[in-house]
Amino acid sequence: MVTVRKLLQSKPAGTCTIEPEATAYEALQIMADRNVGALLVVRGEELVGVFSERDYARKVILMGKSSKSTTVGELMTQVVFYVTPEMTMTDCMALMSDKHIRHLPVIEHERLVGVVSIGDVVNRIISDQEVTIRDLESFITGGYVADAVSRS
């Protein structure tokens, strides 16, 4: 099974972050520019939260707040679940399903090294399954042909 480290190596370098003092509007601009659904919220090098489209929808729009005057720190999810580079895609999927989250920061030696999204994980699992299916089909077809030839 592919590890988080291997997945991160296949992604473009860099992680989209924002400081908690930034406004929700600024966060949305970054998210739109980078085509991402969440930003990791950092203070210096410390991960302090995650700000997602879901946070915005539920805590700004529905609460009648202004995105230009509300800070990311007021809206972010403060309890952050994360993975380490040694964990597998199955580990990520289990955690995401259990906690109902779509983005997992990757922490190594107490340092933020990346983020994986539900899309990253699902795409990698599907890709791995397609390879397995092709390999099995090849094995079965090759085995069948070899058996048929040896019987004749």
Contacts in CASP RR format, 6 or more apart in sequence:
PFRMAT RR
TARGET T0000
AUTHOR 0000-0000-0000
METHOD contacts of the structure
MODEL  1
MVTVRKLLQSKPAGTCTIEPEATAYEALQIMADRNVGALLVVRGEELVGV
FSERDYARKVILMGKSSKSTTVGELMTQVVFYVTPEMTMTDCMALMSDKH
IRHLPVIEHERLVGVVSIGDVVNRIISDQEVTIRDLESFITGGYVADAVS
RS
1 88 0 8 1.000
1 89 0 8 1.000
1 90 0 8 1.000
1 128 0 8 1.000
2 88 0 8 1.000
2 89 0 8 1.000
2 124 0 8 1.000
2 128 0 8 1.000
3 85 0 8 1.000
3 86 0 8 1.000
3 87 0 8 1.000
3 88 0 8 1.000
3 89 0 8 1.000
4 83 0 8 1.000
4 84 0 8 1.000
4 85 0 8 1.000
4 86 0 8 1.000
4 87 0 8 1.000
4 88 0 8 1.000
4 89 0 8 1.000
4 91 0 8 1.000
4 92 0 8 1.000
4 106 0 8 1.000
4 116 0 8 1.000
5 85 0 8 1.000
5 86 0 8 1.000
7 89 0 8 1.000
7 116 0 8 1.000
7 120 0 8 1.000
7 121 0 8 1.000
7 124 0 8 1.000
8 85 0 8 1.000
8 106 0 8 1.000
8 113 0 8 1.000
8 114 0 8 1.000
8 116 0 8 1.000
11 120 0 8 1.000
14 114 0 8 1.000
15 40 0 8 1.000
15 112 0 8 1.000
15 113 0 8 1.000
15 114 0 8 1.000
15 115 0 8 1.000
16 30 0 8 1.000
16 31 0 8 1.000
16 34 0 8 1.000
16 36 0 8 1.000
16 38 0 8 1.000
16 39 0 8 1.000
16 40 0 8 1.000
16 115 0 8 1.000
17 39 0 8 1.000
17 40 0 8 1.000
17 41 0 8 1.000
17 42 0 8 1.000
17 112 0 8 1.000
18 26 0 8 1.000
18 27 0 8 1.000
18 30 0 8 1.000
18 39 0 8 1.000
18 40 0 8 1.000
18 41 0 8 1.000
18 42 0 8 1.000
18 51 0 8 1.000
18 72 0 8 1.000
19 41 0 8 1.000
19 42 0 8 1.000
19 43 0 8 1.000
19 44 0 8 1.000
19 72 0 8 1.000
20 41 0 8 1.000
20 43 0 8 1.000
20 48 0 8 1.000
20 49 0 8 1.000
20 71 0 8 1.000
20 72 0 8 1.000
20 73 0 8 1.000
20 76 0 8 1.000
21 71 0 8 1.000
21 72 0 8 1.000
21 73 0 8 1.000
22 71 0 8 1.000
22 72 0 8 1.000
23 67 0 8 1.000
23 68 0 8 1.000
23 69 0 8 1.000
23 70 0 8 1.000
23 71 0 8 1.000
23 72 0 8 1.000
24 51 0 8 1.000
24 56 0 8 1.000
24 60 0 8 1.000
24 65 0 8 1.000
24 67 0 8 1.000
24 68 0 8 1.000
24 70 0 8 1.000
24 71 0 8 1.000
24 72 0 8 1.000
24 75 0 8 1.000
25 67 0 8 1.000
25 68 0 8 1.000
26 72 0 8 1.000
27 39 0 8 1.000
27 51 0 8 1.000
27 56 0 8 1.000
27 72 0 8 1.000
28 56 0 8 1.000
28 67 0 8 1.000
30 39 0 8 1.000
31 37 0 8 1.000
31 38 0 8 1.000
31 39 0 8 1.000
31 53 0 8 1.000
36 117 0 8 1.000
37 52 0 8 1.000
37 53 0 8 1.000
37 102 0 8 1.000
37 103 0 8 1.000
37 117 0 8 1.000
38 50 0 8 1.000
38 51 0 8 1.000
38 52 0 8 1.000
38 53 0 8 1.000
38 102 0 8 1.000
38 103 0 8 1.000
38 115 0 8 1.000
38 117 0 8 1.000
39 50 0 8 1.000
39 51 0 8 1.000
39 52 0 8 1.000
39 72 0 8 1.000
40 47 0 8 1.000
40 49 0 8 1.000
40 50 0 8 1.000
40 103 0 8 1.000
40 105 0 8 1.000
40 112 0 8 1.000
40 115 0 8 1.000
41 47 0 8 1.000
41 48 0 8 1.000
41 49 0 8 1.000
41 50 0 8 1.000
41 51 0 8 1.000
41 72 0 8 1.000
41 73 0 8 1.000
41 76 0 8 1.000
42 48 0 8 1.000
42 112 0 8 1.000
45 111 0 8 1.000
45 112 0 8 1.000
47 80 0 8 1.000
47 82 0 8 1.000
47 105 0 8 1.000
47 107 0 8 1.000
47 112 0 8 1.000
48 73 0 8 1.000
48 76 0 8 1.000
48 78 0 8 1.000
48 80 0 8 1.000
49 73 0 8 1.000
49 76 0 8 1.000
49 77 0 8 1.000
49 78 0 8 1.000
49 80 0 8 1.000
50 76 0 8 1.000
50 77 0 8 1.000
50 80 0 8 1.000
50 103 0 8 1.000
50 105 0 8 1.000
51 72 0 8 1.000
51 73 0 8 1.000
51 75 0 8 1.000
51 76 0 8 1.000
51 77 0 8 1.000
52 77 0 8 1.000
52 102 0 8 1.000
52 103 0 8 1.000
54 102 0 8 1.000
55 75 0 8 1.000
55 76 0 8 1.000
55 77 0 8 1.000
56 67 0 8 1.000
56 75 0 8 1.000
59 65 0 8 1.000
59 74 0 8 1.000
59 75 0 8 1.000
60 66 0 8 1.000
60 67 0 8 1.000
60 70 0 8 1.000
60 75 0 8 1.000
80 105 0 8 1.000
81 95 0 8 1.000
81 99 0 8 1.000
81 101 0 8 1.000
81 104 0 8 1.000
82 104 0 8 1.000
82 105 0 8 1.000
82 106 0 8 1.000
82 107 0 8 1.000
83 91 0 8 1.000
83 92 0 8 1.000
83 95 0 8 1.000
83 104 0 8 1.000
83 105 0 8 1.000
83 106 0 8 1.000
83 107 0 8 1.000
83 116 0 8 1.000
84 106 0 8 1.000
84 107 0 8 1.000
84 108 0 8 1.000
85 106 0 8 1.000
85 108 0 8 1.000
85 113 0 8 1.000
89 121 0 8 1.000
89 124 0 8 1.000
89 125 0 8 1.000
89 128 0 8 1.000
90 125 0 8 1.000
92 104 0 8 1.000
92 116 0 8 1.000
92 121 0 8 1.000
93 121 0 8 1.000
93 122 0 8 1.000
93 125 0 8 1.000
95 101 0 8 1.000
95 104 0 8 1.000
96 102 0 8 1.000
96 104 0 8 1.000
96 118 0 8 1.000
96 121 0 8 1.000
102 117 0 8 1.000
102 118 0 8 1.000
102 119 0 8 1.000
103 115 0 8 1.000
103 116 0 8 1.000
103 117 0 8 1.000
103 118 0 8 1.000
104 115 0 8 1.000
104 116 0 8 1.000
104 117 0 8 1.000
105 112 0 8 1.000
105 114 0 8 1.000
105 115 0 8 1.000
106 112 0 8 1.000
106 113 0 8 1.000
106 114 0 8 1.000
106 115 0 8 1.000
106 116 0 8 1.000
107 113 0 8 1.000
END
